[in-house]
Amino acid sequence: MIHNKNWLLLAPLCLLFLNAPLMAQTIKIATIAPESSSWMRDMKAGAAAIQENTEGRVKFKFYGGGVQGNDKQVQRKMRTGQLHGGAFTSGGLNRFHKDADIFALPMLFDSIEEARFVRDRLEPMVRERLEEAGYVNFGLAAAGFAYMMSNRPARTLDDLKGSKVWIPEGDPVGFAALRALGVAPVVMPVTDVMTGLQTDLLDSITAPPVAAVVFQWHTQLKYLTDVPIAYVYAALLIDKRVFARVSAEDQVVVREVMEGIYRKFDKYGVSDNEEAMEALLNEGMQGISPNPDEIMEWRQVVQNSHQKMADDGVFDPRLYERMQSLLEQVRAGE
């Protein structure tokens, strides 16, 4: 039998658990962004605003520069509770939901305007699916198009054969697209790309020019093929189980601040990427422009690969069909 005095002893402990969501919560976030990057500066400013507006109940701790490992390692640490979230580019988002990188399908869009048209109509669905999978998110932030940068000119499919093209870990769609083009992709984490270029394990990458500048990859490359390869974006994900420890009132504060930051990233990401591309070309990287017929051949080969992956359930075939319908609509000027 438990006596009343025992209940009195247990009462403070019970109150502690009942009040757990109201206790201070430090949310640990990993990113490959360098400590000195504008992304890190803005995120730390947002974290300071959240800490102030929640009177210290919610704090953020950021681990920059890839010190917590690649996307796969960060995901594993999120599962074990060592980390609570991370900033991921589109190529890594499919680890959390198979449709999260749907806008980054290679050679899907011809222009930023097309990408924006489709995103505006389908992004809410993608964000909802991430939430349903257990990941709080604050919107997608465009980084613009990725382009092929290489150490030999790539104008035709034959030029690509034998190339050692980097593909990020966990990007089955990009991997399949390169294989369809007759290229044997070299899979490695983002953190190893510079070493790969320096040691000749790689001779080509597909990346946004702004990323090539930030990570200094451009110093190892000579040519830029002026064909948009993939629309790249990023998102911050936080494990819902951790976010649930934050009071409802403070959750609103976090969402308002972080969504505002990601709207800012989304607004300036494309122009920053275009400026980086112009800077690379002005500083000596040589631009390569394949003829339109060649580009059409690349696109047809890659899109056949997409359809097969949709049919195989790698991503939602209905969502892919809806994207194709929207593309037809915007290209028809509707």
Residue pairs with C-beta under 8 A, 6 or more apart in sequence:
20 245
21 244
21 245
21 246
21 247
22 57
22 247
23 57
23 245
24 56
24 57
24 58
24 59
25 57
25 58
25 59
25 242
25 245
25 246
26 59
26 60
26 61
27 58
27 59
27 60
27 61
27 84
27 85
27 238
27 242
27 243
28 60
28 61
28 63
28 82
28 83
28 84
28 85
29 43
29 60
29 61
29 62
29 63
29 83
29 84
29 85
29 86
29 87
29 236
29 238
30 62
30 63
30 67
30 68
30 69
30 74
30 77
30 83
30 85
30 86
30 87
31 39
31 40
31 43
31 62
31 63
31 64
31 66
31 86
31 87
32 64
32 65
32 66
32 87
32 190
32 191
33 39
33 40
33 64
33 65
33 87
33 214
34 40
34 64
34 65
34 214
34 215
35 64
35 65
37 64
37 214
39 87
39 265
40 62
40 64
42 261
42 264
42 265
43 60
43 62
43 87
43 261
44 60
44 62
46 60
46 257
46 258
46 260
46 261
47 59
47 60
47 62
49 257
50 58
50 59
50 60
50 253
50 254
50 257
50 258
51 58
51 59
51 60
53 253
53 257
54 250
54 253
54 254
57 246
57 247
57 250
58 246
58 250
58 253
58 254
63 83
66 189
66 190
66 191
68 74
68 77
68 83
68 86
69 77
69 189
69 191
70 169
70 189
70 190
70 191
71 86
71 88
71 92
71 95
71 168
71 169
71 170
71 189
72 95
72 169
72 170
72 189
74 83
74 86
74 88
75 86
75 95
75 96
77 83
78 84
78 85
78 86
78 239
84 238
84 239
84 242
85 135
85 136
85 236
85 237
85 238
85 239
85 242
86 236
86 237
87 234
87 235
87 236
87 237
88 95
88 96
88 234
88 235
88 236
88 237
89 143
89 168
89 232
89 233
89 234
90 100
90 101
90 103
90 104
90 230
90 231
90 232
90 233
90 234
91 101
91 104
91 168
91 170
91 171
91 174
91 232
92 101
92 168
92 170
92 171
93 100
93 101
93 130
93 235
93 237
94 100
94 101
94 170
94 171
94 172
94 173
94 315
95 170
96 130
96 133
96 135
96 237
97 126
97 129
97 130
97 133
97 135
98 314
98 315
98 316
99 126
99 129
99 315
99 316
99 319
100 126
100 129
100 130
100 235
101 171
101 173
101 315
102 122
102 126
102 315
102 316
102 319
102 320
102 323
103 115
103 118
103 119
103 122
103 123
103 126
103 140
103 231
103 233
103 323
104 173
104 174
104 230
104 231
104 232
104 233
105 173
105 177
105 230
105 306
106 173
106 174
106 177
106 229
106 230
106 302
106 306
107 177
107 227
107 228
107 229
107 230
107 298
107 299
107 302
107 303
108 115
108 230
108 231
108 303
108 306
108 323
108 327
109 115
109 118
109 145
109 228
109 231
109 327
110 228
111 228
112 142
112 144
112 145
112 231
112 270
113 330
114 327
114 330
114 331
115 142
115 231
117 326
117 329
117 330
118 323
118 326
118 327
118 330
119 140
119 142
121 326
122 319
122 322
122 323
122 326
123 139
123 140
125 319
126 140
127 137
127 139
127 140
130 137
130 235
130 237
131 137
131 240
134 239
134 240
134 241
135 237
135 238
135 239
135 240
136 237
136 238
136 239
136 240
136 243
136 255
137 235
137 236
137 237
137 238
138 235
138 236
138 255
138 258
138 259
138 261
138 262
139 235
139 259
139 262
139 263
139 266
140 233
140 234
140 235
140 262
140 266
141 233
141 234
141 235
141 262
141 265
141 266
141 269
142 231
142 232
142 233
142 265
142 266
142 269
142 270
143 208
143 210
143 211
143 232
143 233
143 234
143 269
143 270
143 273
144 208
144 209
144 210
144 231
144 232
144 269
144 270
144 272
144 273
144 274
145 208
145 228
145 229
145 230
145 231
145 232
145 273
146 206
146 207
146 208
146 211
146 228
146 229
146 230
146 231
146 232
147 206
147 207
147 208
147 209
147 224
147 225
147 226
147 227
147 228
147 229
147 277
148 154
148 165
148 204
148 205
148 206
148 224
148 225
148 227
148 229
149 204
149 205
149 206
149 207
149 209
149 212
149 217
149 218
149 221
149 223
149 224
149 225
149 285
150 163
150 165
150 203
150 204
150 205
150 221
150 222
150 223
150 225
151 203
151 204
151 220
151 221
151 222
151 223
152 159
152 163
152 203
152 222
152 223
153 159
153 223
153 225
153 286
153 288
154 160
154 163
154 204
154 223
154 225
154 288
154 290
155 225
155 288
155 289
155 290
155 291
155 294
156 290
156 294
157 181
157 182
157 294
157 297
157 298
157 301
160 181
160 182
160 183
161 182
161 183
163 183
163 203
163 204
164 184
164 186
164 200
164 201
164 202
164 203
164 204
165 178
165 183
165 185
165 186
165 202
165 203
165 204
165 205
165 206
166 185
166 186
166 188
166 193
166 196
166 202
166 204
166 205
166 206
166 207
167 174
167 175
167 178
167 185
167 186
167 187
167 206
168 174
168 187
168 188
168 189
168 190
169 187
169 188
169 189
172 309
172 314
173 306
173 309
173 314
173 315
174 185
174 206
174 230
175 185
175 187
176 305
176 308
176 309
177 302
177 305
177 306
178 184
178 185
179 185
179 305
180 301
180 302
180 304
180 305
181 298
181 301
181 302
186 196
186 201
186 202
188 196
188 201
188 202
190 215
193 202
193 205
193 215
193 217
194 215
194 216
194 217
194 220
195 201
196 202
197 203
197 205
197 217
197 220
197 221
198 220
204 221
205 212
205 217
205 221
206 229
206 230
207 217
207 232
208 232
208 273
208 276
209 218
209 224
209 273
209 276
209 277
209 279
209 280
210 269
210 272
210 273
210 275
210 276
211 217
211 232
212 218
212 221
212 276
212 280
213 276
213 279
213 280
218 280
218 285
221 285
222 285
222 286
223 285
223 286
223 287
223 288
224 277
224 280
224 281
224 285
224 286
224 287
224 288
225 288
225 289
225 290
226 287
226 288
226 289
227 289
227 290
227 295
227 298
233 266
233 269
234 265
235 262
236 258
236 262
243 251
243 254
246 254
281 287
290 298
306 320
307 320
309 315
310 316
310 317
310 320
310 321
311 317
